[in-house]
Amino acid sequence: MSAWLGRNNDTDTYLNQFLEFREGRAVGRFPIRANTMYTEAGPVIETPLSGAASLHEFVLQSWSVDPFGTHIRVFPALPDAWKDVSFDKLLAEGAFEVSAVRRDGKTKFVQITSLAGAPCLVRTSLEEPIVAHGDRAFKVTTGKDHNGLPLTTIDLRKGETVLLASEKDKLPPSQLKIEPVAAQPGRLNFYGSPKPD
């Protein structure tokens, strides 16, 4: 809910309560266990699944309250502490495959592939003007949605891929790579760690 409501720093607080480990042991009211479940009266699976879905909502949202058209939102609910984030080929409503990279708290680029040819409406947090790179010259228009928030429209056809970046960044090809973010010491291997005594 915090991710949907734009309460970005709350998202980090709640997720950390769920994933908090100290000295190799899960802590907190209902901490996740090594087998990905947590315990109330017995093992529970729905909350870990909800946690995984919540992570998706931090980095990519594509639901829309409008009756026609889906607005893809890239990095819509990242906490301030999450400076470096990347994801590759997550699926968005409207049959889009989306990848993106954020470094030092700034979105570097967004790559979108259309699997069906639906209208491509996206909010990226890229600094304007936004440029599109691909196999052809794409028509890119930037306007506002009904809430006054920036919305970019790309004339993306079925099977085509577009890479969006800020014209101000002028990123060299060497920086247009989707690479994982380095792991944080002490937060490794949650799901494969040995069970505490």
TORPA-4810 file (N, C-alpha, C, O; in nm, 3 decimals):
<nodes>
NODE_1_0.083_-0.120_0.000_0.000_0.000_0.000_0.087_0.125_0.000_0.056_0.223_-0.068_M
NODE_2_0.195_0.123_0.075_0.283_0.240_0.078_0.341_0.268_-0.060_0.353_0.384_-0.100_S
NODE_3_0.377_0.162_-0.134_0.431_0.181_-0.269_0.327_0.244_-0.360_0.361_0.330_-0.441_A
NODE_4_0.203_0.202_-0.349_0.097_0.257_-0.434_0.065_0.402_-0.398_0.029_0.482_-0.485_W
NODE_5_0.079_0.435_-0.271_0.044_0.569_-0.224_0.159_0.668_-0.232_0.144_0.785_-0.197_L
NODE_6_0.276_0.622_-0.279_0.389_0.712_-0.292_0.460_0.741_-0.161_0.534_0.839_-0.151_G
NODE_7_0.439_0.658_-0.061_0.508_0.674_0.068_0.636_0.591_0.065_0.648_0.488_0.131_R
NODE_8_0.730_0.639_-0.014_0.847_0.559_-0.051_0.932_0.516_0.067_0.978_0.402_0.070_N
NODE_9_0.956_0.602_0.163_1.041_0.563_0.275_0.971_0.466_0.369_1.037_0.389_0.438_N
NODE_10_0.838_0.468_0.372_0.765_0.368_0.450_0.784_0.228_0.393_0.786_0.130_0.466_D
NODE_11_0.799_0.219_0.260_0.817_0.088_0.197_0.942_0.020_0.252_0.940_-0.100_0.281_T
NODE_12_1.048_0.096_0.267_1.174_0.042_0.320_1.159_0.000_0.466_1.210_-0.104_0.507_D
NODE_13_1.089_0.080_0.543_1.068_0.048_0.685_0.995_-0.084_0.701_1.037_-0.170_0.778_T
NODE_14_0.885_-0.101_0.627_0.806_-0.224_0.640_0.881_-0.346_0.588_0.875_-0.453_0.648_Y
NODE_15_0.950_-0.330_0.477_1.024_-0.443_0.421_1.136_-0.486_0.517_1.159_-0.605_0.536_L
NODE_16_1.204_-0.390_0.575_1.312_-0.423_0.669_1.260_-0.492_0.794_1.328_-0.577_0.851_N
NODE_17_1.140_-0.455_0.837_1.081_-0.525_0.953_1.061_-0.673_0.920_1.077_-0.759_1.006_Q
NODE_18_1.026_-0.700_0.799_1.002_-0.837_0.755_1.131_-0.915_0.735_1.137_-1.035_0.764_F
NODE_19_1.235_-0.848_0.686_1.360_-0.916_0.649_1.472_-0.900_0.751_1.585_-0.941_0.725_L
NODE_20_1.443_-0.840_0.865_1.550_-0.806_0.958_1.615_-0.929_1.021_1.550_-1.015_1.079_E
NODE_21_1.747_-0.932_1.008_1.829_-1.038_1.067_1.938_-0.971_1.149_1.994_-0.869_1.107_F
NODE_22_1.970_-1.026_1.262_2.084_-0.981_1.342_2.161_-1.103_1.387_2.105_-1.199_1.440_R
NODE_23_2.291_-1.097_1.364_2.379_-1.207_1.404_2.329_-1.341_1.351_2.332_-1.442_1.421_E
NODE_24_2.283_-1.340_1.225_2.240_-1.463_1.160_2.104_-1.514_1.204_2.065_-1.623_1.163_G
NODE_25_2.031_-1.438_1.285_1.900_-1.482_1.335_1.793_-1.383_1.292_1.814_-1.262_1.294_R
NODE_26_1.679_-1.436_1.253_1.565_-1.351_1.221_1.512_-1.287_1.348_1.500_-1.354_1.451_A
NODE_27_1.482_-1.159_1.342_1.427_-1.087_1.457_1.300_-1.017_1.413_1.265_-1.018_1.295_V
NODE_28_1.231_-0.956_1.506_1.109_-0.885_1.474_0.987_-0.965_1.514_0.998_-1.078_1.561_G
NODE_29_0.872_-0.906_1.495_0.747_-0.967_1.539_0.715_-1.094_1.462_0.690_-1.199_1.523_R
NODE_30_0.717_-1.087_1.330_0.691_-1.204_1.245_0.799_-1.212_1.138_0.770_-1.188_1.021_F
NODE_31_0.922_-1.245_1.174_1.030_-1.243_1.076_1.022_-1.360_0.978_0.969_-1.467_1.010_P
NODE_32_1.076_-1.337_0.862_1.084_-1.442_0.760_1.188_-1.545_0.804_1.286_-1.511_0.870_I
NODE_33_1.166_-1.668_0.768_1.257_-1.777_0.803_1.339_-1.818_0.680_1.315_-1.770_0.569_R
NODE_34_1.435_-1.905_0.702_1.524_-1.948_0.594_1.450_-2.020_0.482_1.497_-2.021_0.368_A
NODE_35_1.334_-2.079_0.513_1.259_-2.149_0.409_1.160_-2.058_0.337_1.073_-2.106_0.266_N
NODE_36_1.172_-1.928_0.354_1.091_-1.821_0.294_0.955_-1.804_0.360_0.879_-1.717_0.317_T
NODE_37_0.922_-1.881_0.460_0.795_-1.863_0.530_0.820_-1.788_0.660_0.934_-1.767_0.702_M
NODE_38_0.711_-1.749_0.722_0.723_-1.694_0.856_0.622_-1.766_0.942_0.543_-1.845_0.891_Y
NODE_39_0.624_-1.742_1.071_0.544_-1.822_1.163_0.451_-1.734_1.245_0.492_-1.632_1.301_T
NODE_40_0.326_-1.775_1.250_0.231_-1.720_1.349_0.196_-1.840_1.437_0.270_-1.872_1.530_E
NODE_41_0.083_-1.905_1.408_0.050_-2.029_1.480_0.121_-2.148_1.416_0.135_-2.253_1.479_A
NODE_42_0.165_-2.131_1.292_0.236_-2.233_1.217_0.298_-2.166_1.096_0.292_-2.044_1.085_G
NODE_43_0.357_-2.242_1.003_0.418_-2.180_0.885_0.314_-2.109_0.799_0.201_-2.156_0.785_P
NODE_44_0.352_-1.997_0.742_0.262_-1.916_0.661_0.334_-1.880_0.531_0.451_-1.842_0.534_V
NODE_45_0.267_-1.893_0.417_0.330_-1.867_0.288_0.284_-1.736_0.224_0.360_-1.678_0.145_I
NODE_46_0.164_-1.686_0.254_0.112_-1.573_0.179_0.189_-1.444_0.201_0.200_-1.362_0.110_E
NODE_47_0.242_-1.423_0.321_0.315_-1.300_0.345_0.447_-1.295_0.270_0.480_-1.190_0.215_T
NODE_48_0.526_-1.402_0.265_0.646_-1.397_0.181_0.614_-1.371_0.033_0.688_-1.299_-0.034_P
NODE_49_0.507_-1.428_-0.016_0.468_-1.401_-0.155_0.428_-1.255_-0.173_0.461_-1.193_-0.274_L
NODE_50_0.358_-1.202_-0.075_0.322_-1.061_-0.077_0.446_-0.972_-0.070_0.452_-0.868_-0.135_S
NODE_51_0.546_-1.015_0.009_0.670_-0.939_0.016_0.741_-0.933_-0.118_0.792_-0.828_-0.157_G
NODE_52_0.744_-1.045_-0.188_0.805_-1.048_-0.321_0.729_-0.959_-0.419_0.789_-0.888_-0.498_A
NODE_53_0.596_-0.963_-0.412_0.514_-0.877_-0.498_0.537_-0.729_-0.464_0.537_-0.644_-0.552_A
NODE_54_0.556_-0.701_-0.336_0.583_-0.563_-0.294_0.712_-0.510_-0.354_0.719_-0.395_-0.396_S
NODE_55_0.815_-0.595_-0.358_0.941_-0.553_-0.421_0.918_-0.513_-0.567_0.976_-0.415_-0.615_L
NODE_56_0.835_-0.589_-0.635_0.801_-0.556_-0.773_0.736_-0.418_-0.781_0.766_-0.339_-0.871_H
NODE_57_0.648_-0.388_-0.686_0.579_-0.258_-0.685_0.674_-0.143_-0.657_0.647_-0.030_-0.696_E
NODE_58_0.786_-0.169_-0.588_0.886_-0.065_-0.563_0.949_-0.019_-0.694_0.972_0.100_-0.715_F
NODE_59_0.978_-0.116_-0.783_1.057_-0.086_-0.903_0.974_-0.071_-1.031_1.018_-0.004_-1.124_V
NODE_60_0.856_-0.133_-1.036_0.775_-0.125_-1.158_0.628_-0.141_-1.126_0.587_-0.239_-1.063_L
NODE_61_0.549_-0.044_-1.167_0.404_-0.053_-1.154_0.343_-0.029_-1.291_0.396_0.048_-1.371_Q
NODE_62_0.231_-0.096_-1.318_0.168_-0.077_-1.449_0.017_-0.079_-1.444_-0.048_-0.078_-1.548_S
NODE_63_-0.040_-0.082_-1.325_-0.185_-0.077_-1.314_-0.234_0.065_-1.346_-0.157_0.161_-1.336_W
NODE_64_-0.358_0.076_-1.383_-0.413_0.207_-1.416_-0.557_0.215_-1.371_-0.632_0.117_-1.381_S
NODE_65_-0.597_0.330_-1.323_-0.738_0.352_-1.287_-0.817_0.399_-1.408_-0.940_0.405_-1.403_V
NODE_66_-0.748_0.432_-1.516_-0.816_0.473_-1.638_-0.875_0.352_-1.708_-0.816_0.244_-1.706_D
NODE_67_-0.993_0.368_-1.770_-1.055_0.253_-1.835_-0.979_0.203_-1.957_-0.990_0.086_-1.993_P
NODE_68_-0.901_0.290_-2.022_-0.824_0.249_-2.140_-0.681_0.297_-2.124_-0.656_0.413_-2.093_F
NODE_69_-0.588_0.208_-2.146_-0.447_0.245_-2.140_-0.385_0.214_-2.005_-0.449_0.229_-1.901_G
NODE_70_-0.264_0.171_-2.009_-0.188_0.139_-1.889_-0.070_0.232_-1.882_0.001_0.250_-1.980_T
NODE_71_-0.048_0.290_-1.767_0.068_0.375_-1.747_0.175_0.293_-1.678_0.157_0.248_-1.564_H
NODE_72_0.287_0.273_-1.746_0.400_0.203_-1.687_0.476_0.305_-1.601_0.507_0.414_-1.648_I
NODE_73_0.504_0.269_-1.476_0.578_0.358_-1.388_0.707_0.287_-1.344_0.703_0.182_-1.279_R
NODE_74_0.820_0.347_-1.381_0.950_0.287_-1.353_1.010_0.354_-1.228_1.016_0.476_-1.220_V
NODE_75_1.053_0.273_-1.133_1.105_0.318_-1.003_1.007_0.414_-0.933_1.047_0.523_-0.892_F
NODE_76_0.880_0.374_-0.920_0.781_0.466_-0.863_0.783_0.478_-0.712_0.728_0.574_-0.658_P
NODE_77_0.845_0.383_-0.642_0.832_0.382_-0.495_0.962_0.344_-0.427_0.962_0.271_-0.328_A
NODE_78_1.073_0.394_-0.479_1.201_0.360_-0.418_1.228_0.446_-0.296_1.210_0.568_-0.300_L
NODE_79_1.269_0.384_-0.187_1.309_0.461_-0.069_1.433_0.544_-0.100_1.511_0.510_-0.189_P
NODE_80_1.451_0.653_-0.027_1.568_0.739_-0.048_1.699_0.663_-0.031_1.798_0.695_-0.097_D
NODE_81_1.700_0.563_0.056_1.823_0.487_0.083_1.865_0.398_-0.033_1.980_0.355_-0.038_A
NODE_82_1.775_0.370_-0.127_1.805_0.281_-0.238_1.862_0.364_-0.355_1.788_0.405_-0.443_W
NODE_83_1.991_0.388_-0.354_2.054_0.472_-0.456_2.080_0.397_-0.586_2.071_0.455_-0.694_K
NODE_84_2.113_0.269_-0.575_2.147_0.189_-0.693_2.048_0.074_-0.705_2.036_-0.009_-0.615_D
NODE_85_1.977_0.069_-0.818_1.876_-0.034_-0.841_1.879_-0.068_-0.990_1.894_0.020_-1.074_V
NODE_86_1.864_-0.195_-1.021_1.849_-0.235_-1.161_1.757_-0.356_-1.167_1.752_-0.437_-1.075_S
NODE_87_1.686_-0.366_-1.277_1.606_-0.486_-1.303_1.604_-0.512_-1.452_1.622_-0.421_-1.533_F
NODE_88_1.581_-0.638_-1.487_1.589_-0.678_-1.627_1.468_-0.763_-1.664_1.442_-0.867_-1.604_D
NODE_89_1.395_-0.717_-1.764_1.287_-0.790_-1.828_1.172_-0.827_-1.735_1.124_-0.940_-1.737_K
NODE_90_1.129_-0.732_-1.653_1.005_-0.752_-1.578_0.889_-0.723_-1.672_0.899_-0.638_-1.761_L
NODE_91_0.778_-0.793_-1.653_0.663_-0.775_-1.740_0.566_-0.673_-1.681_0.539_-0.673_-1.561_L
NODE_92_0.515_-0.587_-1.768_0.418_-0.486_-1.729_0.288_-0.511_-1.804_0.287_-0.572_-1.911_A
NODE_93_0.179_-0.463_-1.745_0.049_-0.476_-1.812_0.058_-0.411_-1.950_0.134_-0.316_-1.971_E
NODE_94_-0.020_-0.462_-2.043_-0.014_-0.415_-2.181_0.087_-0.494_-2.263_0.112_-0.460_-2.379_G
NODE_95_0.147_-0.598_-2.204_0.245_-0.686_-2.269_0.372_-0.610_-2.305_0.414_-0.608_-2.421_A
NODE_96_0.432_-0.549_-2.203_0.560_-0.482_-2.219_0.664_-0.551_-2.131_0.635_-0.594_-2.019_F
NODE_97_0.784_-0.562_-2.184_0.898_-0.615_-2.110_0.988_-0.495_-2.079_1.034_-0.426_-2.169_E
NODE_98_1.012_-0.471_-1.949_1.079_-0.348_-1.908_1.207_-0.381_-1.831_1.210_-0.471_-1.747_V
NODE_99_1.313_-0.307_-1.862_1.441_-0.313_-1.791_1.481_-0.170_-1.758_1.448_-0.078_-1.832_S
NODE_100_1.553_-0.151_-1.647_1.593_-0.015_-1.610_1.713_-0.018_-1.517_1.738_-0.117_-1.448_A
NODE_101_1.786_0.094_-1.516_1.903_0.110_-1.430_1.896_0.246_-1.362_1.866_0.347_-1.425_V
NODE_102_1.925_0.245_-1.231_1.931_0.368_-1.151_2.062_0.363_-1.073_2.093_0.264_-1.008_R
NODE_103_2.138_0.471_-1.080_2.265_0.480_-1.009_2.273_0.616_-0.939_2.234_0.719_-0.994_R
NODE_104_2.326_0.613_-0.816_2.341_0.735_-0.736_2.209_0.813_-0.725_2.208_0.936_-0.726_D
NODE_105_2.098_0.739_-0.715_1.968_0.802_-0.696_1.907_0.863_-0.821_1.811_0.939_-0.813_G
NODE_106_1.963_0.831_-0.937_1.915_0.890_-1.062_1.893_0.781_-1.167_1.981_0.698_-1.190_K
NODE_107_1.776_0.783_-1.231_1.747_0.686_-1.337_1.837_0.716_-1.456_1.841_0.828_-1.506_T
NODE_108_1.911_0.613_-1.501_2.004_0.630_-1.612_1.938_0.600_-1.746_1.953_0.675_-1.842_K
NODE_109_1.865_0.488_-1.751_1.794_0.456_-1.875_1.685_0.354_-1.846_1.686_0.284_-1.744_F
NODE_110_1.591_0.347_-1.939_1.480_0.252_-1.934_1.471_0.189_-2.072_1.473_0.259_-2.174_V
NODE_111_1.460_0.056_-2.075_1.443_-0.015_-2.202_1.309_-0.086_-2.200_1.276_-0.156_-2.104_Q
NODE_112_1.232_-0.068_-2.307_1.098_-0.127_-2.315_1.084_-0.202_-2.447_1.116_-0.149_-2.553_I
NODE_113_1.035_-0.325_-2.439_1.002_-0.404_-2.557_0.852_-0.427_-2.557_0.795_-0.469_-2.456_T
NODE_114_0.788_-0.400_-2.670_0.644_-0.423_-2.683_0.622_-0.565_-2.736_0.672_-0.602_-2.842_S
NODE_115_0.547_-0.643_-2.661_0.517_-0.780_-2.703_0.385_-0.790_-2.778_0.355_-0.893_-2.838_L
NODE_116_0.303_-0.682_-2.774_0.171_-0.688_-2.837_0.134_-0.565_-2.919_0.038_-0.569_-2.996_A
NODE_117_0.207_-0.455_-2.904_0.175_-0.334_-2.981_0.074_-0.243_-2.914_0.015_-0.159_-2.981_G
NODE_118_0.053_-0.257_-2.783_-0.040_-0.169_-2.711_0.023_-0.029_-2.699_0.145_-0.016_-2.711_A
NODE_119_-0.059_0.075_-2.675_-0.003_0.209_-2.655_0.098_0.209_-2.539_0.072_0.152_-2.433_P
NODE_120_0.212_0.273_-2.562_0.318_0.274_-2.461_0.321_0.410_-2.392_0.369_0.509_-2.447_C
NODE_121_0.268_0.413_-2.269_0.265_0.533_-2.186_0.349_0.504_-2.062_0.322_0.408_-1.990_L
NODE_122_0.451_0.586_-2.037_0.546_0.553_-1.931_0.587_0.678_-1.853_0.606_0.785_-1.910_V
NODE_123_0.602_0.660_-1.721_0.660_0.762_-1.635_0.794_0.706_-1.587_0.799_0.601_-1.523_R
NODE_124_0.903_0.778_-1.619_1.035_0.722_-1.599_1.120_0.790_-1.493_1.213_0.728_-1.443_T
NODE_125_1.094_0.911_-1.455_1.175_0.997_-1.369_1.305_1.039_-1.439_1.394_1.095_-1.375_S
NODE_126_1.316_1.013_-1.569_1.430_1.063_-1.646_1.415_1.214_-1.660_1.304_1.266_-1.675_L
NODE_127_1.527_1.283_-1.656_1.524_1.428_-1.673_1.492_1.462_-1.819_1.549_1.402_-1.910_E
NODE_128_1.402_1.556_-1.840_1.365_1.595_-1.977_1.473_1.685_-2.036_1.541_1.755_-1.961_E
NODE_129_1.490_1.686_-2.167_1.416_1.609_-2.266_1.461_1.463_-2.270_1.578_1.430_-2.248_P
NODE_130_1.364_1.376_-2.299_1.388_1.232_-2.308_1.410_1.197_-2.455_1.335_1.240_-2.542_I
NODE_131_1.514_1.118_-2.480_1.542_1.073_-2.616_1.522_0.923_-2.625_1.541_0.850_-2.527_V
NODE_132_1.484_0.878_-2.743_1.458_0.735_-2.768_1.558_0.683_-2.869_1.583_0.745_-2.973_A
NODE_133_1.616_0.567_-2.836_1.711_0.502_-2.926_1.655_0.365_-2.963_1.598_0.295_-2.880_H
NODE_134_1.673_0.328_-3.089_1.628_0.197_-3.134_1.659_0.177_-3.280_1.744_0.246_-3.337_G
NODE_135_1.588_0.081_-3.341_1.613_0.048_-3.481_1.553_0.148_-3.579_1.579_0.142_-3.699_D
NODE_136_1.473_0.241_-3.527_1.415_0.345_-3.613_1.399_0.471_-3.530_1.424_0.470_-3.409_R
NODE_137_1.359_0.579_-3.593_1.332_0.703_-3.521_1.193_0.693_-3.459_1.093_0.684_-3.530_A
NODE_138_1.187_0.694_-3.327_1.060_0.684_-3.257_1.003_0.823_-3.233_1.077_0.919_-3.212_F
NODE_139_0.872_0.831_-3.235_0.805_0.956_-3.200_0.783_0.952_-3.049_0.714_0.864_-2.998_K
NODE_140_0.841_1.048_-2.978_0.830_1.055_-2.833_0.765_1.188_-2.797_0.813_1.294_-2.837_V
NODE_141_0.657_1.182_-2.722_0.592_1.303_-2.675_0.583_1.297_-2.523_0.555_1.193_-2.464_T
NODE_142_0.607_1.410_-2.462_0.600_1.418_-2.316_0.493_1.518_-2.279_0.490_1.631_-2.328_T
NODE_143_0.404_1.474_-2.191_0.297_1.560_-2.144_0.269_1.532_-1.998_0.358_1.489_-1.924_G
NODE_144_0.146_1.555_-1.958_0.105_1.532_-1.820_-0.016_1.439_-1.819_-0.099_1.442_-1.909_K
NODE_145_-0.024_1.355_-1.716_-0.143_1.272_-1.700_-0.250_1.354_-1.629_-0.231_1.472_-1.602_D
NODE_146_-0.364_1.291_-1.599_-0.475_1.365_-1.538_-0.444_1.415_-1.396_-0.519_1.495_-1.341_H
NODE_147_-0.334_1.367_-1.337_-0.291_1.416_-1.205_-0.182_1.521_-1.216_-0.130_1.568_-1.115_N
NODE_148_-0.146_1.558_-1.339_-0.042_1.658_-1.359_0.099_1.604_-1.351_0.195_1.682_-1.344_G
NODE_149_0.113_1.472_-1.351_0.245_1.409_-1.345_0.298_1.383_-1.485_0.218_1.359_-1.576_L
NODE_150_0.430_1.386_-1.505_0.486_1.367_-1.639_0.455_1.229_-1.696_0.460_1.128_-1.625_P
NODE_151_0.423_1.226_-1.823_0.390_1.101_-1.892_0.449_1.107_-2.032_0.423_1.200_-2.108_L
NODE_152_0.529_1.006_-2.065_0.592_0.998_-2.196_0.519_0.895_-2.280_0.491_0.785_-2.233_T
NODE_153_0.489_0.929_-2.404_0.423_0.838_-2.497_0.521_0.807_-2.610_0.581_0.897_-2.668_T
NODE_154_0.535_0.678_-2.641_0.626_0.634_-2.747_0.546_0.553_-2.848_0.465_0.469_-2.810_I
NODE_155_0.568_0.577_-2.976_0.497_0.503_-3.081_0.566_0.368_-3.104_0.620_0.342_-3.212_D
NODE_156_0.562_0.284_-3.004_0.629_0.155_-3.004_0.537_0.049_-3.064_0.423_0.034_-3.019_L
NODE_157_0.585_-0.022_-3.163_0.506_-0.126_-3.229_0.543_-0.264_-3.176_0.647_-0.282_-3.112_R
NODE_158_0.458_-0.361_-3.203_0.481_-0.498_-3.160_0.619_-0.547_-3.205_0.656_-0.534_-3.321_K
NODE_159_0.694_-0.604_-3.109_0.824_-0.659_-3.139_0.939_-0.560_-3.135_1.055_-0.599_-3.146_G
NODE_160_0.909_-0.431_-3.120_1.013_-0.330_-3.118_1.062_-0.304_-2.975_0.990_-0.323_-2.878_E
NODE_161_1.188_-0.259_-2.967_1.249_-0.222_-2.840_1.299_-0.080_-2.849_1.360_-0.039_-2.948_T
NODE_162_1.272_-0.003_-2.744_1.319_0.135_-2.735_1.400_0.152_-2.608_1.367_0.094_-2.504_V
NODE_163_1.505_0.230_-2.616_1.584_0.266_-2.499_1.564_0.415_-2.475_1.592_0.497_-2.563_L
NODE_164_1.515_0.449_-2.357_1.489_0.588_-2.321_1.597_0.637_-2.226_1.636_0.566_-2.133_L
NODE_165_1.646_0.758_-2.249_1.746_0.819_-2.163_1.726_0.970_-2.167_1.657_1.022_-2.255_A
NODE_166_1.786_1.039_-2.072_1.782_1.185_-2.074_1.883_1.235_-2.176_1.997_1.188_-2.179_S
NODE_167_1.842_1.329_-2.258_1.934_1.386_-2.356_2.051_1.456_-2.286_2.160_1.467_-2.342_E
NODE_168_2.029_1.503_-2.164_2.133_1.574_-2.090_2.245_1.481_-2.044_2.357_1.526_-2.024_K
NODE_169_2.216_1.352_-2.026_2.317_1.259_-1.976_2.419_1.217_-2.082_2.536_1.197_-2.050_D
NODE_170_2.377_1.205_-2.206_2.465_1.161_-2.315_2.550_1.041_-2.272_2.673_1.047_-2.273_K
NODE_171_2.483_0.935_-2.234_2.550_0.815_-2.184_2.625_0.743_-2.295_2.570_0.721_-2.403_L
NODE_172_2.752_0.707_-2.271_2.825_0.627_-2.370_2.772_0.484_-2.367_2.714_0.441_-2.267_P
NODE_173_2.791_0.409_-2.476_2.742_0.270_-2.480_2.790_0.184_-2.364_2.720_0.091_-2.323_P
NODE_174_2.908_0.214_-2.309_2.960_0.134_-2.198_2.874_0.146_-2.072_2.879_0.058_-1.985_S
NODE_175_2.795_0.252_-2.060_2.708_0.271_-1.943_2.566_0.223_-1.968_2.480_0.236_-1.880_Q
NODE_176_2.540_0.168_-2.084_2.406_0.120_-2.116_2.397_-0.031_-2.094_2.348_-0.105_-2.180_L
NODE_177_2.443_-0.075_-1.979_2.441_-0.216_-1.943_2.352_-0.235_-1.822_2.348_-0.151_-1.732_K
NODE_178_2.281_-0.346_-1.821_2.198_-0.382_-1.706_2.278_-0.481_-1.624_2.293_-0.598_-1.661_I
NODE_179_2.330_-0.433_-1.512_2.413_-0.516_-1.425_2.352_-0.519_-1.285_2.287_-0.423_-1.243_E
NODE_180_2.373_-0.627_-1.213_2.319_-0.633_-1.077_2.389_-0.534_-0.985_2.504_-0.497_-1.008_P
NODE_181_2.318_-0.493_-0.883_2.375_-0.406_-0.781_2.454_-0.493_-0.685_2.413_-0.605_-0.654_V
NODE_182_2.566_-0.444_-0.638_2.649_-0.520_-0.545_2.571_-0.551_-0.417_2.495_-0.468_-0.368_A
NODE_183_2.591_-0.671_-0.366_2.522_-0.713_-0.244_2.575_-0.638_-0.123_2.690_-0.594_-0.121_A
NODE_184_2.490_-0.623_-0.023_2.528_-0.558_0.102_2.577_-0.664_0.200_2.507_-0.763_0.223_Q
NODE_185_2.693_-0.644_0.259_2.740_-0.741_0.360_2.638_-0.753_0.473_2.578_-0.654_0.515_P
NODE_186_2.620_-0.875_0.520_2.525_-0.898_0.629_2.381_-0.916_0.583_2.294_-0.948_0.664_G
NODE_187_2.355_-0.896_0.451_2.219_-0.914_0.401_2.219_-1.014_0.286_2.136_-1.006_0.195_R
NODE_188_2.311_-1.107_0.291_2.325_-1.204_0.183_2.254_-1.334_0.217_2.245_-1.373_0.333_L
NODE_189_2.204_-1.401_0.113_2.159_-1.539_0.124_2.048_-1.560_0.226_2.050_-1.656_0.302_N
NODE_190_1.951_-1.468_0.228_1.838_-1.483_0.320_1.772_-1.619_0.305_1.747_-1.688_0.404_F
NODE_191_1.743_-1.656_0.181_1.658_-1.773_0.160_1.732_-1.905_0.164_1.670_-2.010_0.171_Y
NODE_192_1.866_-1.901_0.159_1.939_-2.025_0.165_2.017_-2.040_0.294_2.093_-2.137_0.310_G
NODE_193_2.000_-1.947_0.385_2.079_-1.951_0.506_2.035_-2.067_0.596_1.920_-2.110_0.590_S
NODE_194_2.125_-2.116_0.679_2.085_-2.225_0.769_1.982_-2.176_0.869_1.983_-2.060_0.908_P
NODE_195_1.895_-2.264_0.909_1.794_-2.229_1.008_1.861_-2.201_1.142_1.954_-2.272_1.180_K
NODE_196_1.814_-2.099_1.213_1.871_-2.075_1.346_1.832_-2.188_1.441_1.732_-2.257_1.419_P
NODE_197_1.909_-2.207_1.547_1.879_-2.310_1.647_1.745_-2.281_1.714_1.702_-2.357_1.801_D
</nodes>
